[in-house]
Amino acid sequence: MCQAAVGKVIRVDGKSITVEFNGKTRMLDSGLVEAKVGDYVQFSMNIALDRVDEDEARIILSGMK
């Protein structure tokens, strides 16, 4: 099973969001997720899939190192 990556939302522009992930930024389609700046989202293939709370995001990120 594949784990979706997690990033912190740093910008919202309509149906696009920009997330910070591993020190880089990435623009995602957010049509499936309602996210605001400061939220964490799981994403795959430039599509935000789900919003996750900060504790869950930290757990996922620690496992991806």
ZALUM-758588 format. One record per residue: residue in one letter; x, y, z of N, C-alpha, C, CB in turn. Coordinates in Angstrom, 1 decimal. Glycine has a CB too. Layout:
REM residues N
(romar a,(X,Y,Z),(X,Y,Z),(X,Y,Z),(X,Y,Z));
...
***
This chain:
REM residues 65
(romar m,(0.8,-1.2,0.0),(0.0,0.0,0.0),(0.9,1.2,0.0),(-1.0,0.0,1.2));
(romar c,(0.5,2.2,-0.7),(1.2,3.5,-0.8),(0.7,4.5,0.1),(1.2,4.0,-2.3));
(romar q,(1.5,5.3,0.8),(1.1,6.3,1.7),(1.2,7.7,0.9),(2.0,6.4,3.0));
(romar a,(0.1,8.4,1.0),(0.1,9.8,0.3),(1.0,10.7,1.1),(-1.3,10.3,0.3));
(romar a,(1.6,11.6,0.5),(2.5,12.6,1.1),(1.7,13.6,1.9),(3.4,13.3,0.1));
(romar v,(2.3,14.3,2.8),(1.6,15.3,3.6),(2.3,16.6,3.5),(1.5,14.9,5.1));
(romar g,(1.6,17.7,3.3),(2.2,19.0,3.2),(1.3,20.1,4.0),(2.3,19.5,1.8));
(romar k,(2.0,21.2,4.4),(1.3,22.2,5.1),(0.9,23.3,4.1),(2.2,22.8,6.2));
(romar v,(-0.4,23.7,4.1),(-0.9,24.7,3.2),(-0.3,26.1,3.5),(-2.4,24.7,3.2));
(romar i,(0.3,26.7,2.6),(0.9,28.0,2.8),(0.2,29.1,1.9),(2.4,28.0,2.5));
(romar r,(-0.6,28.6,1.0),(-1.3,29.6,0.1),(-2.5,29.0,-0.5),(-0.4,30.1,-1.0));
(romar v,(-3.6,29.7,-0.6),(-4.8,29.3,-1.2),(-5.2,30.3,-2.3),(-6.0,29.1,-0.2));
(romar d,(-5.5,29.7,-3.5),(-5.8,30.6,-4.6),(-6.9,29.9,-5.4),(-4.6,30.8,-5.6));
(romar g,(-8.2,30.1,-5.0),(-9.3,29.4,-5.7),(-9.3,28.0,-5.4),(-9.3,29.7,-7.2));
(romar k,(-9.2,27.1,-6.4),(-9.2,25.7,-6.3),(-7.8,25.1,-6.3),(-10.0,25.0,-7.4));
(romar s,(-6.8,26.0,-6.2),(-5.4,25.6,-6.1),(-4.8,26.0,-4.8),(-4.5,26.2,-7.3));
(romar i,(-4.0,25.1,-4.2),(-3.3,25.4,-3.0),(-1.8,25.2,-3.2),(-3.9,24.6,-1.8));
(romar t,(-1.0,25.9,-2.4),(0.4,25.6,-2.4),(0.7,25.0,-1.0),(1.2,26.9,-2.7));
(romar v,(1.5,23.9,-1.0),(1.9,23.3,0.2),(3.4,23.3,0.3),(1.3,21.9,0.3));
(romar e,(3.9,23.2,1.6),(5.3,23.1,1.8),(5.5,21.6,2.2),(5.8,24.0,2.9));
(romar f,(6.4,21.0,1.6),(6.7,19.5,1.8),(8.2,19.3,1.7),(5.9,18.7,0.8));
(romar n,(8.8,18.8,2.7),(10.3,18.5,2.7),(11.1,19.7,2.2),(10.5,17.3,1.8));
(romar g,(10.7,20.9,2.7),(11.5,22.1,2.4),(11.2,22.7,1.0),(12.9,21.8,2.5));
(romar k,(10.3,22.1,0.2),(10.0,22.5,-1.1),(8.5,22.9,-1.1),(10.3,21.5,-2.2));
(romar t,(8.1,23.6,-2.2),(6.7,24.0,-2.3),(6.1,23.2,-3.5),(6.5,25.5,-2.5));
(romar r,(4.8,23.0,-3.5),(4.2,22.3,-4.6),(2.8,22.8,-4.7),(4.2,20.7,-4.3));
(romar m,(2.3,23.1,-5.9),(1.0,23.5,-6.2),(0.1,22.3,-6.4),(0.9,24.5,-7.4));
(romar l,(-1.1,22.3,-5.7),(-2.0,21.2,-5.8),(-3.4,21.6,-6.2),(-2.1,20.4,-4.5));
(romar d,(-4.1,20.7,-6.9),(-5.6,20.9,-7.1),(-6.3,20.6,-5.8),(-6.1,20.0,-8.3));
(romar s,(-7.1,21.5,-5.3),(-7.8,21.3,-4.1),(-9.3,21.1,-4.2),(-7.5,22.4,-3.1));
(romar g,(-9.7,20.6,-5.4),(-11.1,20.5,-5.7),(-11.8,19.5,-4.8),(-11.3,20.0,-7.1));
(romar l,(-11.1,18.5,-4.2),(-11.7,17.5,-3.3),(-11.6,17.9,-1.8),(-10.9,16.2,-3.5));
(romar v,(-10.9,18.9,-1.5),(-10.6,19.3,-0.1),(-10.8,20.8,0.1),(-9.2,18.9,0.3));
(romar e,(-11.5,21.1,1.2),(-11.6,22.5,1.6),(-10.5,22.8,2.6),(-13.0,22.8,2.2));
(romar a,(-9.5,23.5,2.2),(-8.3,23.7,3.1),(-8.0,25.2,3.2),(-7.1,23.0,2.6));
(romar k,(-7.5,25.6,4.3),(-7.0,27.0,4.5),(-5.6,27.0,4.9),(-7.9,27.7,5.6));
(romar v,(-5.0,28.2,4.9),(-3.6,28.3,5.2),(-3.4,27.8,6.6),(-3.1,29.8,5.1));
(romar g,(-2.4,27.0,6.8),(-2.0,26.4,8.1),(-2.5,25.0,8.2),(-2.6,27.2,9.2));
(romar d,(-3.5,24.6,7.4),(-4.0,23.2,7.4),(-2.9,22.2,6.8),(-5.3,23.0,6.6));
(romar y,(-3.0,21.0,7.2),(-2.2,19.9,6.6),(-3.1,19.1,5.7),(-1.5,19.0,7.7));
(romar v,(-2.6,18.7,4.5),(-3.3,17.9,3.6),(-2.5,16.7,3.1),(-3.8,18.7,2.4));
(romar q,(-3.1,15.6,2.9),(-2.5,14.5,2.2),(-2.7,14.7,0.7),(-3.0,13.1,2.7));
(romar f,(-1.6,14.4,-0.1),(-1.8,14.6,-1.5),(-1.0,13.5,-2.3),(-1.2,15.9,-1.9));
(romar s,(-1.5,13.3,-3.5),(-0.8,12.4,-4.4),(-1.0,12.9,-5.8),(-1.4,10.9,-4.3));
(romar m,(0.0,12.8,-6.6),(-0.1,13.2,-8.0),(-0.7,14.6,-8.2),(-0.9,12.2,-8.8));
(romar n,(-0.2,15.6,-7.4),(-0.7,17.0,-7.4),(-2.1,17.2,-7.1),(-0.3,17.5,-8.8));
(romar i,(-2.8,16.3,-6.4),(-4.2,16.4,-6.0),(-4.2,16.3,-4.5),(-5.1,15.4,-6.7));
(romar a,(-4.8,17.3,-3.8),(-5.0,17.2,-2.4),(-6.2,16.2,-2.2),(-5.4,18.6,-1.8));
(romar l,(-5.9,15.2,-1.3),(-6.9,14.1,-1.1),(-7.7,14.3,0.1),(-6.2,12.8,-1.1));
(romar d,(-7.1,14.8,1.2),(-7.8,14.8,2.5),(-7.1,15.8,3.4),(-7.8,13.4,3.2));
(romar r,(-7.8,16.4,4.3),(-7.2,17.3,5.3),(-6.9,16.4,6.5),(-8.1,18.5,5.7));
(romar v,(-5.8,16.6,7.2),(-5.4,15.8,8.4),(-5.0,16.8,9.5),(-4.2,14.8,8.1));
(romar d,(-5.2,16.4,10.7),(-4.9,17.3,11.8),(-3.4,17.3,12.0),(-5.6,16.9,13.1));
(romar e,(-2.9,18.2,12.7),(-1.4,18.4,12.9),(-0.7,17.2,13.5),(-1.1,19.6,13.7));
(romar d,(-1.4,16.6,14.5),(-0.8,15.4,15.2),(-0.6,14.3,14.2),(-1.6,15.0,16.4));
(romar e,(-1.6,14.0,13.4),(-1.6,12.9,12.4),(-0.5,13.3,11.3),(-3.0,12.7,11.7));
(romar a,(-0.5,14.5,10.9),(0.5,14.9,9.9),(1.9,14.7,10.5),(0.4,16.4,9.6));
(romar r,(2.2,15.0,11.7),(3.5,14.8,12.3),(3.9,13.3,12.3),(3.6,15.3,13.7));
(romar i,(2.9,12.4,12.6),(3.2,11.0,12.6),(3.5,10.5,11.2),(1.9,10.2,13.2));
(romar i,(2.7,11.0,10.2),(3.0,10.5,8.9),(4.4,11.1,8.4),(1.9,11.1,7.9));
(romar l,(4.7,12.3,8.7),(5.9,12.9,8.3),(7.1,12.2,8.9),(5.9,14.4,8.6));
(romar s,(7.0,11.8,10.2),(8.1,11.2,10.9),(8.4,9.8,10.2),(7.8,11.0,12.3));
(romar g,(7.4,9.2,9.7),(7.5,7.9,9.1),(8.1,7.9,7.7),(6.2,7.1,9.1));
(romar m,(8.1,9.1,7.1),(8.5,9.3,5.7),(10.0,9.7,5.6),(7.7,10.3,5.0));
(romar k,(10.7,9.9,6.8),(12.1,10.3,6.8),(13.0,9.2,6.5),(12.4,11.0,8.1));
***
